[in-house]
Amino acid sequence: MSKQQSVIRNYVQTLIDTTINTGVTLHDLLDGLALTEEDLKQPNFRLEMDVMTQLWMRAVELTDDPSLSLHVGEHMQLGSLHAFGPIAMNCPTLGTTIKYMIQYSRIVSEGGSLSCNQLDQSCHIEYQPNDGLYALTRHQIEGVLSTLIGIARMISTNDLNPQAVFSSTMCHAQVAERLNLSLRSLQRKLKTEHSSYQDILDTYRQEQSIHLFTNTHWSIATIAEHLSYLNLSSYHRAFKR
């Protein structure tokens, strides 16, 4: 059995504290999740990523705050990141800090991998989520990036501001690449099965939607966002097809 991906307690606690500051109770936030107050008292506790994803979705739903991920980044302190914090504080340059932030990011969270392309006066940081029972939400990914930006600002004498933020879901070309196939080869194979990428994606989304509607307390809007629909209208249209 493979080891479950996880995230450190302090990052979980920062999300919880940020959510509670909006008026949400701890009981409502943790209700029904595989996470207890006793877990949070254990200094070496790590929360499984799938539960962390559920916690993020619950927090966003209860706060109704589209900027919750940014607030989490603002509240994160270097001292909360175990060895990751001292490493960042003792780097001689910001470039070195970013290098080690990427190298040791799994100390904080195993939910994805970071990469960096450094240019002359800027750098391009990319976060690629790992596969799990529940896909990481947009807010969850934004929380990772806002935390990184917050850390960089703490240790830099310059006024750092992101130039742009882009997000995307995997397209059929990326699926073909992961399968070591050309896009045309993938399309031909699907055609022989009388199927298409969109047909498979629609079926997957419908199955996941039924599963989440039946087994969670998430709202329709939360489920639609989790499954990467642009809006509720797109979600409803998909189920009418």
Backbone hydrogen bonds, N-H to C=O, Kabsch-Sander energy under -0.5 kcal/mol:
donor,donor_aa,acceptor,acceptor_aa,energy
7,V,47,L,-1.8
8,I,108,V,-2.7
9,R,45,F,-1.3
12,V,8,I,-1.6
13,Q,9,R,-2.9
14,T,10,N,-1.9
15,L,11,Y,-1.8
16,I,12,V,-2.3
17,D,13,Q,-3.1
18,T,14,T,-2.4
19,T,15,L,-2.0
20,I,16,I,-2.8
21,N,17,D,-1.9
22,T,19,T,-1.5
23,G,20,I,-2.2
24,V,19,T,-1.1
29,L,25,T,-2.0
30,L,26,L,-2.4
31,D,27,H,-1.3
33,L,30,L,-2.4
35,L,33,L,-2.0
40,L,36,T,-1.4
41,K,37,E,-0.6
41,K,38,E,-0.8
42,Q,39,D,-1.5
45,F,42,Q,-1.8
47,L,7,V,-2.4
49,M,5,Q,-2.5
52,M,48,E,-2.2
53,T,49,M,-2.6
54,Q,50,D,-1.7
55,L,51,V,-2.5
56,W,52,M,-2.5
57,M,53,T,-2.2
58,R,54,Q,-2.3
59,A,55,L,-2.6
60,V,56,W,-2.6
61,E,57,M,-2.1
62,L,58,R,-2.6
63,T,59,A,-2.3
64,D,60,V,-1.9
65,D,60,V,-0.5
68,L,65,D,-1.6
70,L,67,S,-0.6
71,H,67,S,-1.8
72,V,68,L,-2.1
73,G,69,S,-1.7
74,E,70,L,-1.8
75,H,71,H,-1.7
76,M,72,V,-1.1
80,S,77,Q,-1.7
81,L,78,L,-1.8
82,H,79,G,-0.5
84,F,81,L,-1.7
85,G,82,H,-1.0
87,I,83,A,-1.8
88,A,84,F,-1.8
89,M,85,G,-2.3
90,N,86,P,-1.5
91,C,88,A,-1.0
97,T,93,T,-2.0
98,I,94,L,-2.6
99,K,95,G,-1.9
100,Y,96,T,-2.3
101,M,97,T,-2.6
102,I,98,I,-2.0
103,Q,99,K,-2.1
104,Y,100,Y,-2.6
105,S,102,I,-0.8
107,I,104,Y,-1.8
108,V,105,S,-1.2
109,S,105,S,-2.3
110,E,6,S,-2.5
113,S,128,Q,-2.3
115,S,126,E,-2.0
117,N,124,H,-2.4
118,Q,116,C,-0.6
119,L,122,S,-3.3
124,H,117,N,-2.4
125,I,123,C,-0.6
126,E,115,S,-2.6
128,Q,113,S,-2.9
128,Q,126,E,-0.5
130,N,111,G,-3.2
141,I,137,T,-2.1
142,E,138,R,-2.6
143,G,139,H,-2.1
144,V,140,Q,-1.5
145,L,141,I,-2.1
146,S,142,E,-2.9
147,T,143,G,-1.8
148,L,144,V,-2.0
149,I,145,L,-2.4
150,G,146,S,-2.3
151,I,147,T,-2.4
152,A,148,L,-2.4
153,R,149,I,-2.1
154,M,150,G,-1.8
155,I,151,I,-1.4
156,S,152,A,-0.7
160,L,158,N,-1.1
175,V,171,C,-1.9
176,A,172,H,-2.2
177,E,173,A,-1.9
178,R,174,Q,-2.2
179,L,175,V,-1.5
180,N,177,E,-1.4
181,L,176,A,-2.9
186,L,182,S,-2.2
187,Q,183,L,-2.3
188,R,184,R,-2.4
189,K,185,S,-2.4
190,L,186,L,-2.4
191,K,187,Q,-2.1
192,T,188,R,-2.0
193,E,189,K,-0.9
194,H,191,K,-1.8
195,S,190,L,-2.7
200,I,196,S,-2.2
201,L,197,Y,-2.6
202,D,198,Q,-2.8
203,T,199,D,-2.3
204,Y,200,I,-2.6
205,R,201,L,-2.6
206,Q,202,D,-2.4
207,E,203,T,-2.5
208,Q,204,Y,-2.7
209,S,205,R,-2.5
210,I,206,Q,-2.2
211,H,207,E,-2.2
212,L,208,Q,-2.9
213,F,209,S,-2.6
214,T,210,I,-2.0
215,N,211,H,-2.3
216,T,212,L,-1.4
223,I,219,S,-2.3
224,A,220,I,-2.6
225,E,221,A,-2.1
226,H,222,T,-2.5
227,L,223,I,-1.8
228,S,225,E,-1.9
229,Y,224,A,-2.5
235,Y,231,N,-1.7
236,H,232,L,-2.6
237,R,233,S,-2.3
238,A,234,S,-2.0
239,F,235,Y,-1.3
240,K,236,H,-0.8
240,K,237,R,-0.7
241,R,237,R,-0.8
241,R,238,A,-0.5
